[in-house]
Amino acid sequence: MDKLKKYKGIIPAFYACYDKDGAISPAGVRALTEHFVARKVTGLYVGGSSGECIYHSVQERKTVLENVVAAAQGRVTIIAHVACNNTADSMELAAHAQSLGVDAIAAIPPIYFHLPDHAVARYWNDISSAAPETDFIIYNIPQLAGVALNSRLLREMLRNPRVIGVKNSSMPVQDIEMWRDEGAIVFNGPDEQLLSGLAAGAVGGIGGTYGVMPELYLAIYRLFQEGKLDEARKIQDECCHVIYDMCACRGNMYAVIKEILRLRGGPDAGSVRAPLPPVAPEDGPAIKACARRINELIAGLAE
């Protein structure tokens, strides 16, 4: 049996869910989990960039993960991003995630200070040591973290038997080929290049816009598996245009996504946490157009 089968496919990055006062909403977390499970995604990536993790306390991140796990009830793969900008808090979240029975933990490198490779490796290995029975995934997102994974560092990390792969959110598709060649499984990160990432050998994708249009990304993955690349490319192009339109709004992309999700009949996840900018009044027409276009594209899948 392929022990890595549970990681193959489409894994939406979970969104932060707030109540009207801006606090974490356990009910909202559970509702969003059910929403995703019903769409038959492979799993959920909890507590990452889409989850606004750097603006949450350790306790808030525990609350989110606890409610995701409780609602999912083992029906989907759960990957918990546990990195904080200090080792102790990261290890606390890693141990907590293992206690809940998640499938894997993940971590970006420490941000702000540019640490040498050996310090980054120590940080990741310390985190892994707090969850010694749980798979570990490196999260490579150099454009935000300010630190880039390299082959030498990956080889060092693969000496840890719990390290299985990389969530690769760098833009060069070649990185996926490099990490795969080193023996890691790789998840495509940039949503705009899911199809390219799959062609380069990614086992699937973890993405921030997957949650607002999972049906389309599931179709890309299925068509790729079936060898129908022209059909998959058409859907990928359409997803890219929706992403461009969302990013052109004044509000933060995740605020825009949550509003589109609501317009499409999904649960209300609230807005975003400051300093991220909320949806602006002038974003309304673009948001409605994105929701309408997503619905049209999904309807077209059945034709």
C-alpha positions in Angstrom: 0.0 0.0 0.0 1.2 3.5 -0.9 1.7 5.2 2.4 1.9 8.6 0.6 -1.5 8.1 -1.2 -3.2 10.3 1.4 -1.2 13.3 0.2 -2.0 13.0 -3.5 -4.6 15.4 -4.9 -6.1 18.7 -4.0 -5.6 20.2 -0.6 -7.1 23.6 0.1 -5.3 25.9 2.5 -7.8 26.5 5.3 -9.1 30.1 5.8 -9.2 31.9 9.1 -12.8 32.0 10.4 -13.8 35.0 12.6 -17.0 36.0 14.3 -18.5 39.5 14.1 -16.1 40.8 16.8 -13.0 39.4 14.9 -12.4 36.5 17.3 -11.8 33.0 16.1 -15.1 31.3 15.5 -15.1 27.6 16.4 -18.5 27.2 14.7 -17.2 28.9 11.6 -14.2 26.6 11.5 -16.4 23.5 11.8 -18.7 24.8 9.1 -15.9 25.5 6.7 -14.4 22.1 7.3 -17.7 20.4 6.5 -18.0 22.6 3.4 -14.6 21.3 2.1 -15.2 17.7 3.1 -18.4 17.7 1.1 -16.5 18.8 -2.0 -14.3 15.6 -1.8 -10.9 17.3 -1.5 -7.9 15.2 -0.5 -7.2 17.1 2.7 -6.8 20.4 4.4 -3.7 22.5 5.1 -4.4 24.3 8.4 -2.7 27.3 9.9 -0.7 28.5 6.9 -0.6 31.8 5.0 -4.3 31.5 4.0 -5.1 30.9 7.7 -3.4 34.2 8.6 -1.2 32.3 11.1 1.3 35.1 11.7 -1.6 37.2 13.2 -2.8 34.5 15.6 -1.7 33.6 19.1 -0.6 30.0 19.9 -3.9 29.4 21.7 -5.9 30.6 18.7 -4.0 28.3 16.4 -4.7 25.4 18.7 -8.4 26.3 18.7 -8.6 26.3 14.9 -6.8 23.0 14.6 -8.9 21.3 17.3 -12.1 22.3 15.6 -10.9 21.3 12.1 -9.9 17.8 13.4 -13.2 17.4 15.3 -15.3 18.3 12.3 -13.2 16.3 9.8 -13.5 13.1 11.8 -10.8 11.4 9.8 -12.5 11.9 6.4 -9.7 14.0 4.9 -5.9 14.3 5.4 -4.9 17.0 7.8 -1.6 18.9 7.5 -1.0 21.4 10.3 1.4 24.3 9.7 3.0 24.9 13.1 5.8 27.3 12.6 6.0 30.4 14.8 8.9 32.9 14.8 10.5 31.2 17.8 11.3 27.5 18.4 9.5 27.0 21.7 6.0 28.1 20.4 6.6 26.0 17.2 7.4 22.9 19.2 4.3 23.5 21.4 2.1 23.6 18.4 3.8 20.5 16.9 3.2 18.5 20.0 -0.4 19.7 20.1 -0.9 18.7 16.5 0.4 15.2 17.1 -1.8 14.8 20.1 -4.8 15.5 17.8 -3.6 12.8 15.3 -2.9 15.0 12.3 -1.3 13.3 9.3 1.6 15.8 9.0 3.0 19.0 10.4 4.6 21.7 8.2 6.8 24.7 8.9 8.3 27.7 7.1 11.8 28.7 8.1 12.2 31.5 10.7 11.5 34.9 9.1 13.0 38.3 9.5 16.6 37.3 10.5 18.3 35.5 7.6 19.7 32.4 9.4 22.4 30.1 8.0 21.3 26.7 6.7 22.5 24.8 9.8 20.3 27.1 12.1 17.3 26.6 9.8 17.9 22.8 9.9 18.1 22.9 13.7 14.9 24.9 13.9 13.0 22.4 11.7 14.5 19.3 13.4 13.6 20.7 16.9 10.0 21.2 15.7 10.0 17.7 14.3 11.3 16.3 17.6 8.2 17.6 19.4 6.1 15.4 17.1 8.3 12.3 16.6 5.5 10.1 15.2 4.2 12.6 12.7 5.3 13.3 9.1 7.1 16.6 8.5 6.7 18.8 5.4 9.0 21.8 4.7 7.1 24.9 3.5 9.3 26.7 0.9 7.9 30.2 0.3 10.9 32.4 -0.2 9.0 35.4 -1.6 7.4 35.9 1.8 9.7 34.1 4.3 12.8 35.8 2.9 14.7 32.4 3.1 14.9 29.9 0.2 15.2 26.2 0.4 18.3 24.7 -1.4 19.3 21.2 -2.3 22.0 21.1 0.4 19.6 22.0 3.1 17.0 19.6 1.8 19.5 16.8 1.8 20.3 17.6 5.4 16.6 17.6 6.4 15.9 14.3 4.6 18.3 12.6 7.1 15.4 13.0 9.5 13.1 10.0 8.7 10.0 12.1 9.5 10.7 14.6 6.7 8.8 13.4 3.7 8.5 16.4 1.4 8.2 20.0 0.5 5.2 22.4 0.0 6.8 24.4 -2.7 5.4 27.9 -3.2 8.4 29.4 -5.0 7.5 30.3 -8.6 10.2 28.4 -10.5 8.7 25.0 -11.5 12.3 23.8 -11.7 12.4 23.8 -7.9 9.8 21.0 -7.9 12.0 19.0 -10.2 15.0 19.6 -7.9 13.3 18.7 -4.7 11.8 15.6 -6.3 15.2 14.6 -7.6 16.5 14.7 -4.0 13.9 12.2 -2.9 11.2 14.4 -1.5 7.5 14.4 -2.4 6.5 17.8 -3.5 3.2 19.7 -3.3 2.7 22.5 -5.9 2.2 25.8 -4.1 1.4 28.6 -6.6 -2.1 28.0 -7.7 -1.5 29.7 -11.1 0.9 26.8 -12.0 -0.9 23.7 -10.6 -0.8 22.0 -14.0 2.8 22.8 -14.6 3.7 21.6 -11.1 1.9 18.3 -11.7 3.8 17.9 -15.0 7.1 18.5 -13.1 6.2 15.7 -10.7 4.2 17.2 -7.8 2.0 14.7 -6.1 -0.8 17.3 -5.9 -1.3 20.9 -4.8 -1.8 22.9 -1.6 -3.4 26.3 -2.5 -4.9 29.4 -1.1 -7.5 29.8 -3.8 -8.5 26.1 -3.9 -11.1 26.7 -1.2 -13.2 29.2 -3.2 -13.3 27.0 -6.4 -12.2 23.5 -5.4 -14.3 21.9 -8.2 -12.1 23.5 -10.8 -8.8 22.4 -9.3 -10.2 18.9 -8.7 -11.0 18.9 -12.4 -7.5 20.0 -13.4 -6.0 17.2 -11.3 -8.4 14.6 -12.7 -7.8 15.7 -16.3 -4.1 15.6 -15.8 -4.3 12.1 -14.4 -6.3 11.1 -17.5 -3.8 12.7 -19.9 -6.3 15.3 -21.1 -3.8 18.2 -21.0 -5.6 20.5 -23.4 -8.8 20.4 -21.3 -6.8 20.8 -18.1 -4.9 23.8 -19.5 -8.2 25.6 -20.4 -9.4 25.3 -16.8 -6.0 26.3 -15.4 -6.1 29.4 -17.6 -9.6 30.3 -16.4 -8.5 29.9 -12.8 -5.5 32.2 -13.4 -7.8 34.9 -14.7 -10.1 34.7 -11.7 -7.0 34.9 -9.4 -5.8 38.0 -11.3 -9.2 39.6 -10.8 -9.2 38.8 -7.1 -5.7 40.2 -6.6 -6.7 43.4 -8.4 -9.2 44.3 -5.7 -8.4 46.9 -3.0 -9.1 44.4 -0.2 -6.7 41.6 0.8 -7.1 38.6 -1.4 -8.3 36.4 1.5 -11.0 39.0 2.4 -12.1 38.9 -1.2 -12.0 35.1 -1.3 -14.2 34.8 1.8 -16.8 37.1 0.3 -16.8 35.1 -2.9 -17.2 32.0 -0.9 -20.2 33.4 0.9 -21.8 34.6 -2.4 -21.3 31.0 -3.7 -23.4 29.6 -0.9 -20.5 28.7 1.4 -20.2 29.5 5.1 -19.5 33.0 6.3 -15.8 33.1 7.5 -15.9 36.8 8.4 -13.3 39.2 7.1 -9.5 39.3 7.7 -7.4 40.4 10.7 -5.7 43.7 10.7 -3.3 44.9 9.4 -4.7 42.9 6.4 -7.2 45.3 4.6 -10.8 44.2 4.4 -13.0 44.3 1.3 -13.6 47.8 0.1 -17.0 49.0 -1.3 -15.4 49.5 -4.7 -14.5 45.8 -4.7 -18.2 44.8 -4.9 -18.6 44.5 -8.7 -15.3 42.6 -9.2 -16.2 40.2 -6.3 -19.6 39.5 -7.8 -18.1 39.0 -11.3 -15.6 36.5 -9.9 -18.3 34.5 -8.1 -20.4 34.5 -11.3 -17.5 33.4 -13.4 -16.6 30.5 -11.0 -20.2 29.3 -11.0 -20.2 29.4 -14.9 -17.0 27.4 -15.1 -18.2 24.8 -12.6 -21.5 24.5 -14.5 -19.4 24.0 -17.7 -17.7 21.0 -16.2 -20.9 19.0 -16.4 -21.5 19.8 -20.1 
